[in-house]
């Protein structure tokens, strides 16, 4: 196990890099920062030339791949790092320097257990994209299909393991200080980050997620997931169908190609709602770099390393919360927060309803371009503090993805009204899930499940209470202490017993 001294040295080295980019300024000025953390930040920046405008994304990129992934996770927690920092950290979705092709070729051949020329007719040595954990190359398979090949960076597992261990240590020290940090639960953030990262290190899991999402998205014809080439997919290499399209980040090119920007935005919102609310399984990294528009107007998603799941009860709560905000039914939204345990029961539900109204009314019905996300987040974070709301682990990914989807949709169509687009879908889903037909179907399913369990229940009762005349149960075994002895002592004891038995038998004869 790594020593506390090693963790501290790493933190100081990383802190020095953060300081040079001005990324520690907010920690030092925040009144909620514990004094020991503030002192450590001052030590890290001692003698450094600190810029006026912090560059959080550049600082995390300078530290390395693990920091980039952590930065992407922290971009989902403006309550933890602040709105300005969270917004800047979203730049970490952009490309980073690729690994040399010689290393990539060797990694592909080891993973596929064959020469790269045998698996592919051609393999472009220049990557089409490079991220912190993996990079993607274009290739043509031996049977002539255009594909994209994703390869893990060599040595990335060891690099991430060392860094995550230090992140966990630092989060534990910070949370132990109590106060605001304890409420924000930084250890939970790092635990979630570890979970995301470990999943991304097995590309077979990512391929399986893509396959599952493709099946679910058959109901949304305008949203497509590339097919997986399972014969060329392993833990460290994933091969999938190549799709030509324009990145959704290139608005000018989309307009020049004649795409309907409003329809693209609406399709994206409907696809996300289908994933999150109807299916409970959603792509949790829907930024512009992972979304393309094809010539026929379909949206194609890539990069399935981070996926989210929500159980049915949580989806019902979520849908009711969205519907309540859309219709202005803040009382019901407040009730759900108390039912779900998001707000501790000692608080006043009427006061919480009023707090929700103060956040929701100024933005309800407005187009995205007229909504101040900063003011809305500030109001929501004030509510979480005032009402002792702890971080909900199953909602972290969902919150992050909702912000991403809203950002992409507003970039495509600044006049889009998210409430108008999402309202009909949410209302229809709630009717299908909470209406009389759904109640009857749930009741029938539960009753049939109960009936199906009756035979097994009867067998278990008979086993516990046997019929008259049945064989008596075996006597209970008394507890006996087992003495563990070495093999040689056991062998010597056995030989001694055999010798004693032979002597007794010889004497009796």
C-alpha positions in Angstrom: 0.0 0.0 0.0 1.3 3.5 -0.9 2.4 5.5 2.1 0.9 8.8 3.1 4.2 10.5 2.4 4.1 9.4 -1.3 0.4 10.5 -1.6 1.4 13.9 -0.2 4.3 14.3 -2.6 2.1 13.5 -5.5 -0.6 16.0 -4.4 2.1 18.7 -4.0 3.5 18.0 -7.5 0.0 18.1 -9.0 -0.9 21.1 -6.9 2.2 22.9 -8.3 0.9 22.3 -11.8 -2.6 23.4 -10.9 -1.1 26.6 -9.3 0.8 27.5 -12.4 -2.5 27.5 -14.3 -4.3 29.5 -11.6 -6.5 26.5 -10.8 -6.1 26.7 -7.0 -7.4 30.3 -6.8 -11.0 29.2 -6.2 -10.0 26.7 -3.5 -8.1 29.4 -1.6 -10.9 32.0 -1.8 -13.8 29.7 -1.0 -14.9 30.2 2.6 -16.1 26.6 2.8 -12.6 25.2 2.1 -11.2 23.7 5.3 -8.1 25.5 6.7 -5.7 22.6 6.1 -6.7 22.3 2.5 -6.2 26.1 2.0 -2.8 25.9 3.6 -1.8 23.0 1.3 -2.9 25.1 -1.7 -0.8 28.0 -0.6 2.3 25.8 -0.2 1.7 24.3 -3.7 1.6 27.8 -5.3 4.5 29.3 -3.4 6.8 31.2 -5.8 4.7 30.3 -8.9 3.5 32.9 -11.4 -0.2 32.6 -11.1 -2.3 33.9 -14.1 -5.3 36.1 -13.6 -7.7 33.9 -15.5 -7.5 30.2 -14.4 -7.2 27.5 -17.0 -8.5 24.3 -15.3 -8.7 22.1 -18.4 -5.1 23.0 -19.4 -3.9 22.2 -15.9 -5.5 18.7 -15.8 -4.1 18.0 -19.3 -0.6 18.9 -18.1 -0.9 16.5 -15.2 -1.7 13.5 -17.3 -4.3 10.9 -18.5 -5.7 10.1 -15.0 -6.2 13.8 -14.3 -8.0 14.3 -17.6 -10.5 11.6 -16.7 -10.9 13.1 -13.2 -11.5 16.5 -14.7 -14.2 15.1 -16.9 -15.8 13.6 -13.8 -15.5 16.9 -11.9 -17.1 18.7 -14.8 -20.3 17.0 -13.6 -20.0 18.5 -10.1 -20.3 22.3 -10.2 -21.5 22.1 -6.6 -18.1 20.7 -5.7 -15.7 22.7 -7.9 -17.8 25.7 -8.8 -19.7 26.6 -12.0 -16.8 28.4 -13.7 -14.4 25.5 -13.2 -17.0 22.9 -14.2 -17.7 24.8 -17.4 -14.0 25.1 -18.3 -13.3 21.4 -17.5 -15.8 20.4 -20.3 -13.0 21.3 -22.7 -11.2 18.0 -21.7 -13.4 16.2 -24.2 -11.1 17.5 -26.9 -8.2 15.5 -28.5 -4.9 14.9 -26.7 -1.5 13.9 -28.1 -1.6 10.4 -29.6 0.7 7.5 -28.7 3.3 6.5 -31.4 2.0 4.2 -34.1 4.7 1.6 -33.4 3.2 1.1 -29.9 -0.3 1.1 -31.2 0.5 -1.6 -33.9 2.2 -3.8 -31.3 -0.9 -3.4 -29.0 -3.3 -4.4 -31.8 -1.3 -7.5 -32.7 -1.0 -8.6 -29.1 -4.7 -8.1 -28.6 -5.9 -9.9 -31.8 -3.1 -12.5 -31.6 -2.2 -12.0 -35.3 -0.2 -9.7 -37.5 -2.1 -6.4 -38.2 -1.8 -7.1 -42.0 -3.8 -10.4 -41.5 -6.7 -8.7 -39.7 -6.8 -5.5 -41.9 -6.2 -4.7 -45.6 -5.2 -1.2 -44.5 -4.7 0.6 -41.2 -4.2 4.3 -41.1 -1.2 5.2 -38.9 -2.7 8.6 -38.2 -5.5 8.5 -35.6 -8.8 10.2 -36.3 -9.1 10.9 -32.5 -7.0 10.6 -29.4 -8.3 10.7 -25.8 -6.8 10.2 -22.4 -7.4 6.4 -22.3 -7.6 5.3 -25.9 -7.2 6.5 -29.5 -9.1 5.6 -32.7 -7.7 4.7 -36.2 -9.5 4.2 -39.5 -9.0 0.8 -41.1 -10.3 -1.6 -43.8 -10.9 -5.2 -42.7 -9.6 -8.2 -44.6 -13.1 -8.6 -46.1 -13.2 -5.0 -47.3 -15.4 -3.2 -44.7 -14.6 0.3 -43.5 -14.2 0.3 -39.7 -13.0 2.4 -36.8 -10.5 0.7 -34.4 -10.3 1.9 -30.8 -7.1 0.9 -28.9 -6.2 1.4 -25.3 -3.1 3.4 -24.7 -0.1 1.2 -23.7 0.5 1.3 -19.9 -2.7 3.2 -19.1 -3.9 0.7 -16.5 -0.8 1.2 -14.2 -0.9 5.0 -14.6 -4.6 5.2 -13.7 -4.3 2.8 -10.7 -1.5 4.9 -9.1 -3.4 8.2 -9.5 -6.8 6.9 -8.4 -5.2 5.5 -5.2 -4.0 9.0 -4.4 -7.3 10.6 -5.3 -9.1 8.2 -2.9 -6.6 9.0 -0.1 -7.0 12.7 -0.6 -10.8 12.5 -0.7 -10.9 10.5 2.5 -8.7 13.1 4.3 -10.9 16.0 3.0 -14.2 14.3 3.9 -12.9 13.5 7.4 -12.6 17.3 8.0 -16.4 17.5 8.1 -18.5 20.5 7.3 -19.5 21.3 3.7 -16.9 18.8 2.3 -18.6 16.0 4.2 -22.0 16.9 2.8 -20.6 16.9 -0.8 -19.2 13.4 -0.3 -16.0 13.7 -2.3 -15.2 10.0 -1.6 -18.3 9.1 -3.5 -17.3 11.2 -6.4 -13.9 9.4 -6.6 -15.6 6.0 -6.1 -17.9 6.8 -9.1 -14.9 8.0 -11.1 -13.1 4.7 -10.3 -16.1 2.8 -11.5 -16.4 4.7 -14.7 -12.7 4.3 -15.4 -12.5 0.6 -14.7 -15.3 0.0 -17.2 -13.6 2.0 -19.8 -10.5 -0.1 -19.5 -12.4 -3.2 -20.8 -13.4 -2.4 -24.4 -15.5 -5.6 -24.5 -17.8 -3.9 -22.0 -18.0 -0.8 -24.2 -18.8 -3.0 -27.2 -21.6 -4.7 -25.2 -23.0 -1.3 -24.2 -23.1 -0.2 -27.8 -24.9 -3.3 -28.8 -27.5 -2.9 -26.1 -28.1 0.7 -26.8 -28.5 0.0 -30.6 -31.3 -2.5 -29.7 -33.0 0.1 -27.5 -32.7 2.9 -30.0 -34.6 1.0 -32.8 -37.7 2.9 -31.6 -36.0 6.3 -32.5 -35.3 6.1 -36.2 -33.3 9.3 -36.3 -30.7 8.1 -33.8 -28.1 5.4 -34.8 -25.4 3.4 -33.1 -22.6 1.8 -35.2 -22.5 -2.0 -35.4 -19.7 -4.0 -33.5 -17.2 -6.3 -35.3 -17.0 -8.9 -32.5 -14.3 -11.0 -34.3 -11.9 -8.0 -34.0 -12.9 -6.9 -30.5 -11.0 -7.8 -27.3 -10.4 -6.3 -23.9 -7.9 -3.8 -25.4 -9.2 -3.3 -28.9 -12.7 -2.6 -30.2 -13.6 -2.6 -33.9 -16.9 -1.0 -35.0 -18.6 0.1 -38.2 -17.3 3.3 -39.8 -19.9 6.1 -40.2 -19.4 9.2 -42.3 -20.9 12.3 -40.9 -20.4 15.9 -39.7 -19.7 16.5 -36.0 -22.5 18.3 -34.3 -19.9 20.8 -33.0 -19.4 22.1 -36.6 -22.6 24.1 -36.8 -21.6 26.0 -40.0 -20.9 22.7 -41.8 -24.2 21.3 -40.7 -26.1 24.4 -42.1 -24.1 24.3 -45.3 -25.0 20.6 -45.8 -28.7 21.6 -45.5 -29.5 19.9 -42.2 -32.6 20.9 -40.2 -31.1 22.3 -37.1 -34.3 22.3 -35.0 -35.0 18.7 -36.0 -31.5 17.5 -35.1 -31.8 19.2 -31.7 -35.3 17.7 -31.1 -34.1 14.2 -32.2 -31.2 14.4 -29.7 -33.5 15.4 -26.8 -36.1 12.7 -27.6 -33.3 10.1 -27.9 -31.9 11.0 -24.5 -35.3 11.0 -22.9 -36.0 7.6 -24.4 -32.7 6.3 -23.0 -32.9 7.8 -19.6 -36.6 7.6 -18.8 -38.1 4.8 -20.9 -35.2 2.4 -21.0 -33.1 3.4 -17.9 -29.9 2.9 -19.9 -28.3 5.9 -21.4 -25.2 7.2 -23.1 -23.6 9.3 -20.5 -21.0 11.2 -22.6 -23.2 12.9 -25.2 -21.0 15.9 -26.0 -20.6 17.4 -29.5 -17.4 15.4 -30.2 -19.2 12.1 -29.8 -22.2 13.0 -32.1 -22.4 13.1 -35.9 -25.1 14.0 -38.4 -25.2 11.7 -41.5 -26.2 12.9 -45.0 -29.8 11.6 -44.5 -30.3 13.6 -41.2 -29.7 10.8 -38.7 -27.6 11.4 -35.5 -24.9 8.8 -34.9 -23.4 8.4 -31.4 -19.9 7.0 -30.6 -17.8 6.3 -27.5 -19.8 4.1 -25.2 -17.3 3.9 -22.4 -19.5 5.7 -19.9 -23.0 4.5 -19.6 -25.6 5.1 -17.0 -28.4 3.0 -15.5 -31.5 4.0 -13.5 -34.0 1.6 -12.0 -37.7 1.9 -12.7 -38.7 3.6 -9.4 -36.0 6.3 -9.9 -37.1 6.8 -13.5 -40.7 7.3 -12.3 -39.5 9.9 -9.8 -37.4 11.6 -12.4 -40.3 11.8 -14.9 -42.6 13.2 -12.3 -40.1 15.8 -11.3 -39.6 16.9 -15.0 -43.4 16.9 -15.5 -43.9 18.9 -12.3 -41.3 21.5 -13.4 -42.8 21.7 -16.9 -46.4 22.2 -15.5 -45.4 24.2 -12.5 -46.6 21.6 -10.0 -43.8 22.3 -7.5 -45.8 20.7 -4.6 -45.6 17.3 -6.3 -41.9 17.8 -7.1 -41.3 18.5 -3.4 -43.2 15.4 -2.4 -41.1 13.2 -4.6 -37.9 14.6 -3.1 -39.2 13.6 0.3 -40.5 10.2 -0.9 -37.2 9.4 -2.5 -35.2 10.4 0.6 -33.3 13.2 -1.3 -34.4 15.7 1.4 -34.1 14.6 5.1 -37.6 14.3 6.7 -37.0 16.8 9.4 -37.3 19.7 6.9 -40.6 21.4 6.1 -42.1 20.3 2.7 -43.9 23.6 2.2 -40.7 25.6 2.6 -39.0 23.2 0.1 -41.9 23.8 -2.4 -41.4 27.5 -2.2 -37.6 27.1 -2.7 -38.3 25.0 -5.9 -40.7 27.6 -7.2 -38.1 30.3 -6.7 -35.8 28.4 -9.0 -38.3 27.0 -11.5 -40.6 30.0 -12.2 -38.0 32.4 -13.7 -37.1 29.8 -16.4 -40.3 27.9 -17.1 -41.3 28.1 -20.7 -38.4 30.2 -21.8 -36.2 29.2 -24.8 -32.7 27.9 -23.8 -31.1 31.1 -25.1 -33.0 33.2 -22.5 -32.3 30.9 -19.6 -29.4 31.8 -17.3 -27.9 28.4 -16.4 -25.6 30.1 -13.9 -28.5 31.6 -12.0 -30.4 28.3 -12.1 -27.5 26.3 -10.8 -26.8 28.8 -8.1 -30.4 28.5 -7.0 -30.3 24.7 -7.0 -27.0 24.5 -5.1 -28.4 26.9 -2.5 -31.4 24.6 -2.1 -29.1 21.5 -1.6 -27.2 23.4 1.1 -30.2 24.8 2.9 -32.0 21.5 3.0 -29.1 19.2 3.7 -29.4 17.3 0.5 -26.6 14.8 0.1 -25.1 13.7 -3.3 -27.2 11.0 -5.0 -24.8 8.5 -6.7 -27.3 7.2 -9.2 -28.1 10.7 -10.4 -24.5 12.0 -10.9 -24.2 10.7 -14.5 -27.7 11.7 -15.3 -27.2 15.3 -14.1 -24.0 15.5 -16.2 -25.7 14.1 -19.3 -28.7 16.3 -19.0 -26.4 19.4 -19.0 -24.5 18.1 -22.0 -27.7 17.3 -24.0 -29.1 20.8 -23.3 -25.8 22.4 -24.3 -25.6 20.5 -27.6 -29.3 21.1 -28.4 -29.0 24.9 -27.7 -25.9 25.1 -29.8 -27.8 23.5 -32.7 -31.0 25.6 -32.2 -30.7 28.5 -29.8 -34.5 29.0 -30.0 -35.4 25.4 -28.9 -37.7 25.2 -26.0 -36.7 22.2 -24.0 -40.0 22.1 -22.1 -42.0 21.9 -25.4 -39.8 19.1 -26.8 -39.6 17.0 -23.7 -43.1 17.7 -22.3 -45.2 15.4 -24.6 -42.8 12.5 -24.2 -42.7 12.7 -20.4 -46.4 13.1 -20.2 -47.1 10.1 -22.4 -44.6 7.9 -20.6 -46.0 8.8 -17.2 -49.5 8.0 -18.5 -48.4 4.6 -19.7 -46.5 3.9 -16.5 -48.9 5.4 -13.9 -52.3 5.1 -15.7 -55.0 2.4 -14.9 -53.7 0.1 -17.6 -50.2 0.1 -16.2 -51.6 -0.4 -12.6 -53.6 -3.4 -13.8 -50.6 -4.9 -15.7 -48.3 -4.4 -12.7 -50.9 -6.0 -10.4 -51.4 -9.0 -12.7 -47.6 -9.5 -13.0 -47.1 -9.4 -9.3 -50.0 -11.8 -8.7 -48.8 -14.3 -11.3 -45.2 -14.1 -9.8 -46.7 -14.9 -6.4 -48.7 -17.9 -7.8 -45.6 -19.2 -9.6 -43.7 -19.2 -6.3 -46.3 -21.2 -4.4 -45.0 -24.7 -5.3 -41.5 -23.9 -4.2 -42.9 -22.3 -1.0 -44.9 -25.5 -0.2 -41.7 -27.6 -0.8 -39.8 -25.4 1.6 -42.5 -25.7 4.3 -42.6 -29.5 3.9 -38.9 -29.6 4.3 -39.2 -27.6 7.5 -42.2 -29.5 8.9 -42.1 -33.1 7.6 -45.2 -35.2 7.3 -45.9 -37.9 10.0 -44.0 -41.2 9.4 -41.2 -39.5 7.5 -37.6 -40.3 8.3 -36.4 -38.5 11.5 -34.0 -35.6 10.9 -30.4 -36.4 11.5 -29.0 -35.5 15.0 -27.5 -32.1 15.3 -23.7 -32.0 14.9 -21.8 -30.7 17.9 -19.4 -27.9 17.3 -15.8 -29.3 17.4 -12.7 -27.1 17.3 -10.5 -28.1 14.4 -6.8 -28.1 15.1 -4.7 -27.1 12.1 -1.4 -29.1 12.0 1.4 -29.2 9.5 1.6 -32.0 7.0 4.7 -33.5 8.6 3.2 -33.4 12.1 0.1 -35.1 10.7 2.2 -37.7 8.9 4.3 -38.4 12.0 1.1 -38.8 14.2 -0.4 -41.2 11.6 2.8 -43.3 11.5 3.0 -43.4 15.3 -0.6 -44.6 15.5 0.0 -47.3 12.9 3.1 -48.5 14.8 1.2 -48.5 18.1 -1.6 -50.5 16.5 0.8 -53.0 15.1 2.6 -53.4 18.5 -0.8 -54.0 20.3 -1.9 -56.5 17.7 1.5 -58.4 18.0 1.2 -58.4 21.8 -2.4 -59.7 21.8 -1.4 -62.5 19.4 
